[in-house]
Amino acid sequence: MDRRSFCHQLVGSGIIVGSLTNLLLADSQPSGGSGSTKVKWQKSLKTAQKLALQQDKPIMIVFGASWCTFCHKLERETLGDKRIASMIEREFIPVHLDFNKEEKVAKILEVERLPCTVILTPEADLLLKFEGYAEPKEFQVSLATALEKRAEIQQVRSETVRR
């Protein structure tokens, strides 16, 4: 079963209900993780899916594990960076999943190494899959790329509907 079929099956079963780059990268000055902006993580895909559909935002899933050193580094240094946290809060519905507890989801999304970030549209189109640790600037560029891909998908869909 592929990712899209899996997500649609989950939606049906009730498990899951219901230049941009320049703007996002405008603040290029270094920023520490000590700021007051924190990511408000969802712990369930069901809740994230509801919010993604309601707010028309992509879902950002971060897989980690308690034993993963680079997962902790990503959380502390990259996701803890106030610019990154602010961007995530503004543009995405963030979900933090434990790789060991969510093995089925990790398998469907083909997570092979940790940490792993997967960004999906609310309709389950894959926008980004990034495995491993990334510095804040690199992570921010990846997030901006995912948002650009989403904008392209939305444009194609709206053009298709007009025809």
Protein Blocks (a to p, Z undefined) as FASTA:
>chain_A
ZZklmmmmmmmnomagcjfklmmmmpmcccdfkbmbdcdddfbfklmmmmmmmnopacdd
ddddfklmklmmmmmmmmmpmklmmmmmmmmccddddfklmmmmmmmnopabdcdddddd
fkopafbdcedjddfklmmmmmmmmmmmmmmmmmmmmmmmmZZ
